[in-house]
Amino acid sequence: MVSAVNPNEPNVSESLARANSWGLRSASGFSCEAQGSSSLSREELHLATDMPESPETIGERMLVKAEQGQSVECLAQSFHVSRTAVHAALVQARARRVLAEVVEFIDNNQFRSPSAEAVICGKPPEVSEDERPARMPSGLPAYLGELYRVRLLTKAEEQHYFRKMNFRKFQFLQLRAGLDSSKPSARLISRLERLLGEISGIKNLLIKSNLRLVVSIAKRYLKSNTGFFELVSDGNISLIRAVEKFDYARGNKFSTYASWAILKNFTRSVPAEHQRLTRFQTGQEEIFTQSAEQRGAFFSDEHANRSQRAVIQELLGELDGREQKVISCRFGLGESVEPETLEEVGTRLGVTKERVRQIEVRTLEKLRRIAERRSFEIPGF
């Protein structure tokens, strides 16, 4: 942890500007060990570069070296300044870094409750010990198997972690509003840095536990391995954005929300698949083949969200039991955790994967006809 700054120390900009006039900008090119106890001459410092640096740039370089493990004493010697100036420069650099962070969150009135910390940041929900790891689909490279060793989160866990992540973002923004950039508090900066670290950890957990979702959908929508990893890369970006935009309070499963976002991206990335989707659309897929103007803001309000779900449920209600099962499993609806392969659905139903494919194609066409006959529209899109 970087040490706090003494409130009685001299102005950091003046100290660094004075050191810079001695050739401070070049000192970072020399290791503390190489210099020993002696200082570099001004001539040696000036020879290393022609352009002076601002105190801000010098502070950033000091911070990088401090994070790499260099001590304050070593930095003071390398940059030819006092320890006090190093402390001040590090605090200023940390403050600039924190102030530059772009943080957006999904607000919730619960965040303002006096008991929010205890309720939101308590222990995560308990998970049954008999949770089985997912079976990796056939045809994938072995090294992708690592993704399938990561357990999918339950809906209760999703709610817990999304709520906690957004609450920490809310706290971060509330605290940062009180940070004085001219006289930053090292203690406040440390609290903000801890919050950023916790936010990042939760976000990475949510992304990692859903990475195989991208692979599953990509595998299903490509006829060959050509462009597979490019598609997965694009899908990962969609997944990351979905983590940032997901509103846990609406009661949806994140895996379903993310599947739609990934599917939307894939229909743009693979023109041939886009044409196939246009021929066999469900209410869900139609969302991702319309223009931005037609869709409007994604889940713009709770009424539109409920109406959209109601339309999909009404469409699915027109199907028989087997048809509902195939569509729900293939598109990650209902109780399905993520979209399943033809083979996985076939195993569930005790039929061949070719038979599942036939049922899926026939059912999608059936849904399209029902939607056209009833002139269904998806509110909010």
C-alpha positions as CSV (number, residue, x, y, z in Angstrom):
1,M,0.0,0.0,0.0
2,V,1.3,3.4,-0.9
3,S,2.0,5.5,2.2
4,A,-0.2,8.5,3.1
5,V,1.1,12.0,2.5
6,N,2.1,14.3,5.3
7,P,-0.3,17.3,5.4
8,N,2.5,19.7,6.1
9,E,4.6,18.7,3.1
10,P,5.6,21.2,0.4
11,N,3.5,21.5,-2.8
12,V,4.1,18.4,-5.0
13,S,4.0,20.3,-8.3
14,E,6.6,22.7,-7.1
15,S,8.9,19.9,-5.9
16,L,8.6,17.9,-9.1
17,A,8.9,20.9,-11.3
18,R,12.1,21.8,-9.5
19,A,13.4,18.2,-9.8
20,N,12.4,18.2,-13.5
21,S,14.6,21.2,-14.1
22,W,17.5,19.0,-12.9
23,G,16.7,16.4,-15.5
24,L,14.3,14.3,-13.4
25,R,12.6,13.0,-16.5
26,S,15.4,10.6,-17.3
27,A,16.0,9.2,-13.9
28,S,13.5,6.4,-14.2
29,G,15.7,4.8,-16.7
30,F,18.2,3.9,-14.0
31,S,17.6,1.2,-11.3
32,C,17.9,2.0,-7.6
33,E,20.4,-0.8,-7.2
34,A,22.6,0.4,-10.0
35,Q,22.9,3.8,-8.5
36,G,23.9,2.6,-5.1
37,S,24.0,5.5,-2.6
38,S,25.2,8.1,-4.9
39,S,23.0,10.5,-7.0
40,L,23.2,10.9,-10.8
41,S,24.9,14.0,-11.9
42,R,22.8,16.7,-13.6
43,E,24.8,16.1,-16.8
44,E,23.9,12.4,-16.8
45,L,20.3,13.1,-16.3
46,H,20.1,15.7,-19.1
47,L,21.7,13.4,-21.6
48,A,19.0,10.7,-21.4
49,T,16.2,12.8,-23.1
50,D,15.6,16.1,-24.8
51,M,12.0,16.7,-23.6
52,P,11.0,17.7,-20.1
53,E,8.0,16.0,-18.5
54,S,5.1,17.5,-16.5
55,P,4.7,16.7,-12.8
56,E,1.6,14.7,-13.7
57,T,3.6,12.4,-16.1
58,I,6.4,12.0,-13.6
59,G,3.9,11.1,-10.9
60,E,2.3,8.5,-13.2
61,R,5.7,6.9,-13.8
62,M,6.4,6.9,-10.1
63,L,3.1,5.2,-9.4
64,V,3.8,2.5,-12.0
65,K,7.2,1.8,-10.4
66,A,5.7,1.8,-6.9
67,E,3.2,-0.8,-8.0
68,Q,6.0,-2.9,-9.4
69,G,7.5,-3.0,-5.9
70,Q,10.0,-0.1,-5.8
71,S,10.3,1.5,-2.4
72,V,9.8,5.2,-1.6
73,E,13.5,5.5,-0.9
74,C,14.4,4.0,-4.2
75,L,12.0,6.3,-6.0
76,A,13.4,9.3,-4.2
77,Q,16.9,8.3,-5.3
78,S,15.9,7.4,-8.9
79,F,14.0,10.6,-9.4
80,H,16.4,12.8,-7.4
81,V,13.7,14.2,-5.1
82,S,12.8,14.0,-1.4
83,R,10.7,11.2,0.1
84,T,8.1,13.8,0.9
85,A,7.8,14.8,-2.8
86,V,7.5,11.1,-3.7
87,H,4.7,10.5,-1.2
88,A,2.9,13.6,-2.5
89,A,3.4,12.6,-6.2
90,L,2.0,9.1,-5.6
91,V,-1.1,10.4,-3.9
92,Q,-1.7,12.9,-6.7
93,A,-1.2,10.2,-9.3
94,R,-3.6,7.8,-7.5
95,A,-6.2,10.6,-7.2
96,R,-6.0,11.3,-11.0
97,R,-6.4,7.6,-11.7
98,V,-9.5,7.3,-9.5
99,L,-11.0,10.4,-10.9
100,A,-10.5,9.2,-14.5
101,E,-12.5,5.9,-13.8
102,V,-15.7,5.8,-15.8
103,V,-18.2,4.0,-13.6
104,E,-21.9,3.4,-14.5
105,F,-24.4,1.5,-12.5
106,I,-28.0,0.3,-12.4
107,D,-29.6,2.2,-9.6
108,N,-31.9,0.8,-7.0
109,N,-33.7,2.4,-4.1
110,Q,-32.4,-0.3,-1.8
111,F,-28.9,1.2,-2.1
112,R,-30.1,4.2,0.1
113,S,-31.4,2.0,2.9
114,P,-29.6,2.3,6.3
115,S,-29.3,-1.4,6.3
116,A,-28.0,-1.7,2.7
117,E,-24.5,-2.7,3.6
118,A,-25.6,-5.6,5.8
119,V,-28.4,-6.8,3.5
120,I,-26.6,-6.5,0.2
121,C,-23.0,-7.4,1.1
122,G,-23.7,-10.4,3.3
123,K,-22.7,-14.0,2.5
124,P,-23.7,-15.3,-1.0
125,P,-26.5,-17.8,-1.2
126,E,-25.6,-21.4,-0.3
127,V,-25.2,-23.8,-3.3
128,S,-26.0,-27.4,-3.3
129,E,-23.0,-29.7,-3.1
130,D,-24.3,-32.0,-5.8
131,E,-24.0,-29.3,-8.5
132,R,-22.5,-31.1,-11.4
133,P,-20.0,-29.5,-13.8
134,A,-21.3,-29.0,-17.4
135,R,-20.4,-31.5,-20.1
136,M,-18.3,-29.9,-22.9
137,P,-20.0,-30.1,-26.3
138,S,-18.4,-32.3,-28.8
139,G,-16.2,-30.7,-31.6
140,L,-14.6,-28.0,-29.4
141,P,-10.8,-27.7,-28.9
142,A,-9.7,-29.3,-25.6
143,Y,-8.4,-26.1,-24.1
144,L,-11.9,-24.7,-24.2
145,G,-12.9,-27.4,-21.8
146,E,-11.6,-25.2,-19.0
147,L,-14.6,-23.0,-19.5
148,Y,-16.9,-25.9,-18.7
149,R,-15.2,-26.6,-15.4
150,V,-16.4,-23.2,-14.1
151,R,-19.8,-23.7,-12.4
152,L,-22.7,-21.6,-13.7
153,L,-24.2,-19.4,-11.0
154,T,-27.7,-20.1,-9.7
155,K,-30.3,-17.4,-10.2
156,A,-30.0,-16.5,-6.5
157,E,-26.3,-16.1,-6.9
158,E,-26.7,-13.9,-9.9
159,Q,-29.1,-11.7,-8.0
160,H,-26.6,-11.5,-5.1
161,Y,-23.6,-10.6,-7.2
162,F,-25.3,-8.2,-9.6
163,R,-26.9,-6.3,-6.7
164,K,-23.6,-6.2,-4.8
165,M,-21.6,-5.0,-7.8
166,N,-24.0,-2.2,-8.6
167,F,-24.2,-1.2,-4.9
168,R,-20.4,-0.9,-4.7
169,K,-20.5,1.2,-7.9
170,F,-23.1,3.4,-6.2
171,Q,-20.9,3.7,-3.1
172,F,-17.8,4.5,-5.2
173,L,-19.5,7.4,-7.0
174,Q,-20.9,8.8,-3.7
175,L,-17.5,8.7,-2.1
176,R,-15.6,10.0,-5.2
177,A,-17.9,13.1,-5.2
178,G,-16.1,14.2,-2.0
179,L,-12.6,13.8,-3.3
180,D,-10.7,17.1,-3.6
181,S,-8.4,16.9,-6.6
182,S,-6.3,19.8,-5.3
183,K,-5.8,18.2,-1.9
184,P,-6.7,14.5,-2.2
185,S,-7.0,12.4,0.9
186,A,-4.9,9.3,0.8
187,R,-7.3,7.5,3.1
188,L,-10.3,8.3,0.9
189,I,-8.3,7.3,-2.2
190,S,-7.5,3.9,-0.5
191,R,-11.2,3.3,0.1
192,L,-12.1,4.2,-3.5
193,E,-9.3,1.8,-4.8
194,R,-10.7,-1.0,-2.6
195,L,-14.1,-0.5,-4.0
196,L,-12.8,-0.5,-7.6
197,G,-11.0,-3.8,-6.8
198,E,-14.1,-5.4,-5.4
199,I,-16.2,-4.2,-8.4
200,S,-13.7,-5.7,-10.8
201,G,-13.6,-9.0,-8.9
202,I,-17.4,-9.4,-9.0
203,K,-17.5,-8.4,-12.7
204,N,-14.8,-10.9,-13.6
205,L,-16.7,-13.6,-11.7
206,L,-19.9,-12.9,-13.6
207,I,-18.1,-12.9,-16.9
208,K,-16.1,-16.0,-16.3
209,S,-19.1,-18.0,-15.1
210,N,-20.9,-17.2,-18.4
211,L,-18.0,-17.5,-21.0
212,R,-19.1,-20.9,-22.1
213,L,-22.5,-19.4,-23.0
214,V,-20.7,-17.5,-25.8
215,V,-19.0,-20.7,-27.0
216,S,-22.2,-22.7,-27.0
217,I,-24.1,-20.1,-29.1
218,A,-21.2,-19.5,-31.5
219,K,-20.9,-23.3,-32.1
220,R,-24.5,-23.5,-32.9
221,Y,-24.6,-20.6,-35.3
222,L,-21.6,-21.4,-37.4
223,K,-21.7,-24.2,-40.0
224,S,-17.9,-24.6,-39.9
225,N,-15.0,-23.6,-37.7
226,T,-14.2,-20.8,-40.1
227,G,-14.3,-17.6,-38.1
228,F,-15.3,-19.4,-34.9
229,F,-12.8,-17.7,-32.7
230,E,-13.5,-14.3,-34.2
231,L,-17.2,-14.9,-33.4
232,V,-16.4,-16.0,-29.9
233,S,-14.3,-12.8,-29.4
234,D,-17.2,-10.6,-30.6
235,G,-19.5,-12.6,-28.3
236,N,-17.3,-12.0,-25.3
237,I,-17.6,-8.3,-25.9
238,S,-21.4,-8.6,-25.9
239,L,-21.2,-10.6,-22.7
240,I,-19.1,-7.9,-21.0
241,R,-21.5,-5.3,-22.1
242,A,-24.4,-7.4,-20.8
243,V,-22.9,-7.6,-17.4
244,E,-22.7,-3.8,-17.2
245,K,-26.3,-3.3,-18.4
246,F,-28.2,-6.1,-16.7
247,D,-30.9,-5.0,-14.3
248,Y,-31.1,-7.7,-11.7
249,A,-34.3,-6.2,-10.1
250,R,-36.4,-7.1,-13.1
251,G,-36.3,-10.8,-12.2
252,N,-34.8,-12.2,-15.4
253,K,-32.1,-14.7,-15.5
254,F,-28.8,-13.2,-16.6
255,S,-28.1,-16.2,-18.9
256,T,-31.2,-15.5,-20.9
257,Y,-30.5,-11.7,-21.1
258,A,-26.9,-12.4,-22.2
259,S,-28.0,-15.0,-24.7
260,W,-30.2,-12.4,-26.4
261,A,-27.4,-9.9,-26.5
262,I,-24.9,-12.4,-27.9
263,L,-27.4,-13.7,-30.5
264,K,-28.1,-10.1,-31.6
265,N,-24.4,-9.6,-32.2
266,F,-24.0,-12.9,-34.0
267,T,-26.8,-12.1,-36.4
268,R,-24.8,-9.1,-37.5
269,S,-21.5,-11.0,-37.7
270,V,-22.8,-13.9,-39.8
271,P,-25.0,-12.7,-42.7
272,A,-26.0,-16.2,-43.7
273,E,-27.3,-16.9,-40.2
274,H,-29.1,-13.6,-40.2
275,Q,-31.0,-14.7,-43.3
276,R,-31.9,-18.0,-41.6
277,L,-33.2,-16.1,-38.6
278,T,-35.3,-13.9,-40.7
279,R,-37.0,-16.9,-42.2
280,F,-37.6,-18.6,-38.9
281,Q,-38.2,-15.9,-36.3
282,T,-39.6,-16.2,-32.8
283,G,-40.7,-13.1,-30.9
284,Q,-37.4,-13.3,-29.1
285,E,-35.2,-13.4,-32.2
286,E,-37.1,-10.6,-33.9
287,I,-35.9,-8.2,-31.2
288,F,-32.4,-8.6,-32.5
289,T,-33.1,-8.3,-36.2
290,Q,-34.9,-5.0,-36.1
291,S,-33.3,-1.6,-36.4
292,A,-32.2,0.5,-33.5
293,E,-35.0,2.9,-34.2
294,Q,-37.6,0.1,-34.1
295,R,-36.2,-1.5,-30.9
296,G,-35.8,1.7,-28.9
297,A,-33.9,1.5,-25.6
298,F,-33.3,-2.1,-24.5
299,F,-35.5,-2.8,-21.5
300,S,-36.3,0.9,-21.3
301,D,-38.9,0.5,-18.6
302,E,-40.5,-2.2,-16.5
303,H,-43.8,-2.1,-18.3
304,A,-42.2,-2.8,-21.6
305,N,-40.2,-5.6,-20.1
306,R,-43.2,-7.3,-18.6
307,S,-45.2,-6.9,-21.9
308,Q,-42.3,-8.3,-23.9
309,R,-42.1,-11.4,-21.6
310,A,-45.8,-11.8,-21.7
311,V,-45.8,-11.9,-25.6
312,I,-43.1,-14.6,-25.6
313,Q,-44.9,-16.6,-23.0
314,E,-48.2,-16.4,-24.9
315,L,-46.5,-17.6,-28.1
316,L,-44.9,-20.5,-26.2
317,G,-48.3,-21.3,-24.8
318,E,-49.4,-22.2,-28.3
319,L,-46.9,-25.1,-28.5
320,D,-47.3,-28.6,-27.3
321,G,-45.1,-30.0,-24.5
322,R,-42.3,-31.3,-26.7
323,E,-42.2,-28.2,-28.9
324,Q,-42.0,-26.0,-25.8
325,K,-39.1,-28.1,-24.4
326,V,-37.1,-27.9,-27.6
327,I,-37.5,-24.1,-28.0
328,S,-36.8,-23.4,-24.3
329,C,-33.7,-25.6,-24.2
330,R,-32.4,-24.4,-27.6
331,F,-32.8,-20.7,-26.7
332,G,-32.2,-20.6,-23.0
333,L,-35.8,-19.8,-22.0
334,G,-37.8,-21.0,-19.0
335,E,-35.7,-23.1,-16.6
336,S,-32.8,-23.7,-19.1
337,V,-29.6,-22.2,-17.8
338,E,-28.1,-21.7,-21.2
339,P,-28.9,-22.6,-24.8
340,E,-28.2,-26.3,-25.4
341,T,-26.9,-28.2,-28.4
342,L,-29.1,-30.4,-30.6
343,E,-27.4,-33.4,-29.0
344,E,-28.0,-32.3,-25.5
345,V,-31.7,-31.6,-26.2
346,G,-31.9,-35.0,-27.9
347,T,-30.5,-36.7,-24.8
348,R,-33.1,-35.0,-22.7
349,L,-36.0,-36.1,-24.9
350,G,-34.6,-39.5,-25.9
351,V,-34.5,-38.7,-29.6
352,T,-31.8,-38.1,-32.2
353,K,-30.3,-34.7,-32.7
354,E,-31.6,-34.7,-36.3
355,R,-35.1,-35.2,-34.9
356,V,-34.6,-32.2,-32.5
357,R,-33.5,-30.1,-35.5
358,Q,-36.6,-31.0,-37.4
359,I,-38.8,-30.1,-34.4
360,E,-37.0,-26.8,-33.9
361,V,-37.4,-25.7,-37.6
362,R,-41.0,-26.7,-37.7
363,T,-41.8,-25.0,-34.4
364,L,-40.0,-21.8,-35.3
365,E,-42.1,-21.6,-38.5
366,K,-45.3,-22.3,-36.4
367,L,-44.4,-19.5,-34.0
368,R,-43.8,-17.1,-37.0
369,R,-47.2,-17.9,-38.4
370,I,-48.9,-17.4,-35.0
371,A,-47.2,-14.1,-34.5
372,E,-48.2,-12.8,-38.0
373,R,-51.8,-13.9,-37.5
374,R,-52.1,-12.1,-34.2
375,S,-50.1,-9.1,-35.4
376,F,-47.9,-9.4,-32.3
377,E,-45.6,-6.6,-31.6
378,I,-42.9,-6.5,-28.9
379,P,-43.5,-3.4,-26.8
380,G,-40.4,-1.2,-26.1
381,F,-38.5,-2.3,-29.3
